[in-house]
Amino acid sequence: MDELEALVAMGFETVVPSEEHALALQRIATKLKRKALVHLKIETGTHRLGLDPDKAVALLKSLDRRKLEIRGVYSHFANIEDTTDPAFAQRQLALYRSLLPRFAAASVCRHFSSSAASLLFPETHFDMARVGISAYGYWPSRQTHALYLEKNKAGIDLRPVLSWHAKVAQVKQLKKGEAIGYGLTYKTFARTRIIVVPVGYYDGYDRKLSNASQVLVNGAKAPVRGRICMNMLMADVSHIRDVKIGDPVTLLGGEGGERIDADMLAEWCGTINYEVLARINPLIPRIVV
């Protein structure tokens, strides 16, 4: 509740996903003698946070408009990016549309459109599009991309904007038959030169990428060898010349005509590009280029 109070005090718009939430905001608005600016979240089928439609209508009638000002009404799609069948999304959209006449005020912002909806279904745009992962240059899914190409002759060019870089911490020469990392999960087949990179699962580089992923060193792909450690990984650079301590290592991004992106990492460790990007440790410095 302290955070809600701070939001109201600073004039931010906030979400109301339940009756309890609305009542709490009314109490805070009374205490601060200031209106709370809210967006009502309508449950249309995702069954996360959200007001059931009948409760939303009842809440609309009971709200004290001197304390709560409705700035928006919105919902969220449950099955629009992992499928080429929009039937469920269309049912959600129809339910949402049926409620809109109750929120007819000109100042109320209507929004429903995610990245996939924004790309595929213009009728979901309403007053605002909540573009998520596509703002970072990624397709929400292969299905979204396929359906987009089916519907549009000229494809949109989405380009990943995030690069993730580290530096070589050590270069080591190993003999044939030596093991690398915890659990001895990789053994060399010949004389091998490896690098140690100070990035691991603590940083968001998934442990399931052990012996499965690649990094870029001097413009070439270097396979990860051994288990990903808490804050280190090892990669084979036997085929890359003149690698030395301090050389840049690209974990995500392009270099020398090669590229590693979040879709590739996601495939290698059995997840989705969203998780790869979202799990990068927030303590890692972000540099806007």
C-alpha positions in Angstrom: 0.0 0.0 0.0 3.0 2.3 0.5 3.8 2.0 -3.2 0.2 2.8 -4.2 0.2 5.9 -2.0 3.4 7.0 -3.7 1.9 6.5 -7.1 -1.2 8.6 -6.3 0.9 11.3 -4.6 3.1 11.7 -7.7 0.2 11.7 -10.1 1.0 8.5 -11.9 -1.7 6.4 -13.6 -2.1 3.0 -12.1 -3.9 -0.3 -12.8 -7.1 -1.4 -11.0 -7.4 -5.2 -11.3 -9.9 -5.8 -8.5 -12.6 -4.3 -6.3 -10.2 -4.4 -3.3 -7.6 -2.5 -5.2 -10.2 0.2 -6.2 -11.3 0.6 -2.6 -7.7 0.9 -1.4 -7.1 3.6 -3.9 -10.2 5.5 -2.8 -9.0 5.4 0.8 -5.6 6.7 -0.3 -7.2 9.4 -2.5 -9.3 10.5 0.5 -6.2 10.6 2.8 -4.1 12.6 0.3 -7.0 14.8 -0.9 -6.0 14.0 -4.4 -7.6 12.0 -7.2 -6.2 8.6 -8.1 -5.8 8.1 -11.9 -6.7 4.6 -12.9 -6.9 2.1 -15.8 -9.4 -0.7 -15.2 -8.1 -4.2 -16.2 -10.9 -6.3 -17.6 -10.7 -10.1 -17.4 -11.6 -11.5 -20.9 -10.0 -14.9 -20.7 -6.4 -14.8 -19.7 -7.3 -15.3 -16.0 -4.4 -13.4 -14.5 -5.1 -10.0 -12.8 -8.4 -8.5 -13.9 -12.0 -7.7 -13.0 -14.7 -10.0 -14.3 -16.8 -8.1 -16.7 -19.9 -8.0 -14.5 -17.9 -6.8 -11.5 -16.2 -4.2 -13.7 -19.7 -2.8 -14.6 -20.8 -2.9 -11.0 -17.6 -1.2 -9.9 -18.1 1.5 -12.5 -21.4 2.4 -10.9 -20.1 2.4 -7.4 -16.9 4.3 -7.8 -16.6 7.7 -6.2 -15.6 9.9 -9.2 -14.4 12.6 -6.8 -11.6 10.2 -5.7 -11.0 7.9 -8.7 -10.7 9.2 -12.3 -10.9 6.4 -14.9 -8.2 7.2 -17.5 -8.3 3.8 -19.3 -9.9 0.5 -19.7 -8.0 -2.5 -21.1 -7.5 -6.2 -21.3 -4.8 -8.7 -22.4 -4.8 -11.5 -25.0 -4.3 -15.1 -23.8 -3.7 -16.9 -27.2 -2.7 -14.5 -29.9 1.0 -15.1 -30.4 1.4 -18.9 -30.0 -1.2 -19.9 -32.6 -2.3 -19.1 -36.2 -5.9 -19.6 -35.2 -7.3 -16.2 -33.9 -10.6 -17.7 -32.7 -10.0 -17.3 -28.9 -8.5 -13.9 -29.4 -11.6 -12.8 -31.4 -13.9 -14.0 -28.5 -11.8 -12.0 -26.1 -12.0 -8.9 -28.3 -15.8 -9.3 -28.7 -16.3 -9.5 -25.0 -14.1 -6.4 -24.5 -16.0 -4.5 -27.2 -19.3 -5.3 -25.6 -18.2 -3.5 -22.5 -16.9 -0.4 -24.1 -20.2 1.5 -24.3 -20.2 1.5 -20.5 -16.9 3.5 -20.8 -18.0 6.1 -23.3 -16.2 9.1 -21.9 -14.0 10.7 -24.4 -11.1 10.9 -22.0 -11.0 7.1 -21.4 -8.2 5.4 -23.2 -9.1 2.0 -24.7 -6.2 -0.4 -25.2 -5.8 -4.1 -25.8 -3.1 -4.5 -28.4 0.1 -6.5 -27.6 3.0 -6.9 -30.1 1.3 -9.8 -31.9 -2.1 -8.0 -32.0 -0.4 -4.8 -33.2 1.3 -6.6 -36.1 -1.6 -8.8 -37.1 -4.9 -7.2 -36.2 -5.4 -3.4 -36.7 -8.9 -3.6 -35.2 -7.2 -4.2 -31.8 -5.3 -0.9 -31.9 -8.1 1.3 -30.4 -6.5 4.4 -28.7 -3.1 2.9 -27.8 -1.0 -0.1 -28.7 1.0 -1.8 -26.0 3.9 -3.0 -28.1 6.3 -5.1 -26.0 8.9 -7.4 -27.4 8.6 -6.1 -30.9 9.8 -2.7 -29.7 13.1 -4.5 -29.1 13.1 -5.9 -32.6 11.9 -9.5 -32.0 8.9 -11.4 -33.3 6.6 -12.6 -30.4 6.7 -16.1 -32.0 7.2 -18.0 -35.2 3.5 -18.3 -35.6 3.1 -14.5 -35.4 5.8 -14.1 -38.0 4.2 -16.7 -40.3 0.8 -15.3 -40.1 2.1 -11.8 -40.7 3.8 -12.9 -43.9 0.6 -14.6 -45.0 -1.4 -11.5 -44.5 1.2 -8.9 -45.8 3.1 -9.0 -49.0 5.7 -6.6 -47.8 7.2 -7.8 -44.5 8.2 -5.5 -41.7 11.9 -5.5 -40.9 12.3 -6.2 -37.2 15.9 -5.8 -36.0 17.1 -6.7 -32.5 18.4 -3.6 -30.8 20.1 -5.3 -27.8 23.7 -6.5 -27.7 25.3 -8.2 -24.7 29.0 -8.1 -24.4 31.7 -9.3 -22.1 35.5 -9.6 -22.2 37.9 -12.6 -22.2 39.2 -13.1 -18.7 41.6 -15.9 -19.4 43.0 -18.0 -22.3 44.0 -21.6 -21.5 45.6 -24.4 -23.5 44.2 -27.9 -22.8 45.6 -31.3 -23.7 43.5 -34.0 -25.4 41.2 -35.8 -23.0 41.0 -33.0 -20.4 37.6 -32.1 -18.9 36.1 -28.6 -18.7 33.9 -27.3 -15.9 31.7 -28.7 -13.2 30.6 -32.3 -13.6 33.3 -33.0 -16.2 30.6 -32.8 -18.9 32.9 -32.0 -21.7 36.2 -33.6 -22.6 38.5 -32.4 -25.3 39.1 -34.5 -28.4 42.4 -32.8 -29.3 44.6 -30.0 -28.1 42.1 -27.2 -27.3 42.4 -23.5 -26.6 39.6 -22.2 -24.5 38.6 -18.8 -23.0 37.0 -18.0 -19.7 34.3 -15.4 -19.9 33.0 -13.7 -16.7 29.3 -14.3 -17.4 27.1 -17.1 -15.9 23.6 -18.0 -14.8 23.7 -15.4 -12.1 23.9 -12.9 -14.9 21.0 -14.5 -16.8 22.9 -16.7 -19.1 20.9 -19.9 -18.7 22.6 -23.0 -17.3 20.7 -25.0 -19.9 23.0 -23.4 -22.5 25.8 -25.6 -21.2 27.6 -27.4 -24.1 24.8 -26.0 -26.3 25.3 -22.4 -27.2 27.9 -20.2 -28.9 29.5 -16.8 -28.4 31.2 -14.5 -30.9 34.9 -13.8 -30.5 36.8 -11.8 -33.1 33.9 -12.2 -35.5 33.7 -16.0 -35.3 31.4 -18.4 -33.4 33.0 -20.1 -30.5 31.1 -23.1 -29.0 30.4 -23.0 -25.2 32.2 -26.0 -23.5 31.3 -27.4 -20.1 28.6 -26.3 -17.7 27.7 -22.7 -17.4 28.9 -21.6 -13.9 27.4 -19.1 -11.6 29.4 -16.2 -13.0 31.6 -17.8 -15.7 31.5 -19.8 -18.9 34.1 -21.4 -21.1 34.2 -21.5 -24.9 36.4 -23.2 -27.5 38.5 -20.7 -29.5 41.0 -23.3 -31.0 39.9 -22.2 -34.5 40.1 -18.4 -33.8 43.5 -16.7 -34.2 45.1 -14.2 -31.8 42.6 -14.4 -29.0 43.9 -12.6 -25.9 42.8 -11.4 -22.5 40.5 -8.4 -22.8 39.2 -9.2 -26.2 35.4 -8.5 -26.6 33.0 -11.4 -26.4 29.5 -11.1 -27.8 26.8 -13.1 -26.1 23.9 -11.4 -28.0 24.4 -9.3 -31.1 26.3 -9.3 -34.4 30.0 -9.2 -35.2 31.9 -9.8 -38.4 28.9 -10.9 -40.4 27.9 -13.5 -37.7 25.0 -13.0 -35.3 23.6 -14.6 -32.1 20.1 -13.5 -31.1 17.6 -14.2 -28.3 15.7 -16.6 -30.6 18.8 -18.7 -31.0 19.5 -18.8 -27.3 15.9 -19.6 -26.6 15.9 -22.6 -29.0 19.2 -23.9 -27.6 17.9 -23.9 -24.0 14.2 -24.8 -24.7 12.5 -21.5 -23.8 11.2 -18.4 -25.5 13.0 -15.2 -26.5 11.0 -13.2 -23.8 12.7 -15.2 -21.0 16.1 -14.9 -22.5 15.8 -11.1 -22.6 13.9 -10.6 -19.3 16.3 -12.7 -17.3 19.4 -10.6 -18.1 20.5 -9.4 -14.6 19.4 -5.8 -14.1 22.7 -5.1 -12.3 24.5 -5.4 -15.6 25.2 -1.9 -16.9 23.0 -0.8 -19.9 24.7 1.5 -22.4 22.4 3.3 -24.8 24.0 3.6 -28.2 
